[in-house]
Amino acid sequence: KIEHKSGSVTWKSPSNIAIVKYWGKHGNQMPNNPSLSFSLSKSCTETKVDFDVDPSRNGLELDFQFEGKAEKKFEAKIRNFLTKNSADFPYLNHLKLGIESSNTFPHSAGIASSASSMSALALCLVSIESRVFGGFSDKKQFRTRASHLARLASGSASRSVYGGLVCWGESESVADSSDYYAVPIADDIDPVFNTFQDAILIVDSAQKSVSSTAGHKMMVNHPYAEMRYFVARSHVEALKGIMQEGDVKGFGKILENEALALHGLMMNSDPSFILMKPNTLKIIELIREIREEEEMPWYFTLDAGPNVHLMYPLEAANKAEKLIKDVLLPYTQDNTVIYDHVGKGPEQIKK
Ligand code: DP6
């Protein structure tokens, strides 16, 4: 029996950068291959949810505000996610939600992320669930549930529920891995990887990346789909050993291969997309040149957009930041770089 309950919960949750990419799904948000990512530290969404569960209410009431302004498009997306998965929310018809969300990264940078916003929302929903139905027995159960709900809203968001290195999708090499939710594996790897920095070089902030819906659709009937899923699975398996050994070079090789594979798949899908800009390639070329000439342990990856994520261990950070300023910055838009790093995962804000 559901009793009348109301209150407020707030979570701050990070974006993540994929090492092995999730690109292609089936059924209700099931991945076609396992993926790996690092959760970031500074690029976060903070979401506050005021809730009122009243058994006499009949029909979901929802209000969504982003940075102080009503956002009807995103509100509709959340409503759709909730009603589509109503089996997961048995109290949905009695629920009134007032959601306020804001990002800690600049609007203009073009790195808006469904991973941070949807994971923050999912964590709030599980907090509400535990208040309505009684708590979860432990933190692991709570996070597993949050990751499951985050996945239903946006696949990559399932990984943002944890800090450090995270795996989503079944892989032989990752214990307890699942297609339904992500699992944290930061404790299983050499600590050097938990110090990794991510300098996000903004090449074009206006450039719209391919929407994830359009992107995943491209993989249906893609001529290289099956081989892509096979390679992604192999990459997850190989990375486990590579990261346990602290093999930064081996890690970097797969990181770059994954980014170029993602963009390769987009370039030869139908319709075809080229999201890299001339300066994306210029920066990639310079990263590789400097790596050879200066023995810099730095490697790039890309999302479904033109911006370059440049990754290196903390011990190389001073030199990297100087080289970024001197050599790479001229190829960014308005000298924009966001210095982020591997983070500890979401945090509940008690007010
Ligand atoms: C290129 O998680 O945004 O960033 O499940 O449709 O919301 P939906 O897709 P989404 O796709 C992310 C694609 C990617 C790779 C990755 O993060 O693994």
Boltz pocket constraint, residues with backbone or C-beta under 6 A from the ligand:
constraints:
  - pocket:
      binder: B
      contacts: [[A, 16], [A, 17], [A, 18], [A, 20], [A, 21], [A, 22], [A, 23], [A, 29], [A, 35], [A, 36], [A, 114], [A, 151], [A, 153], [A, 154], [A, 155], [A, 156], [A, 157], [A, 212], [A, 213], [A, 216], [A, 262], [A, 302], [A, 303], [A, 304]]
      max_distance: 6.0
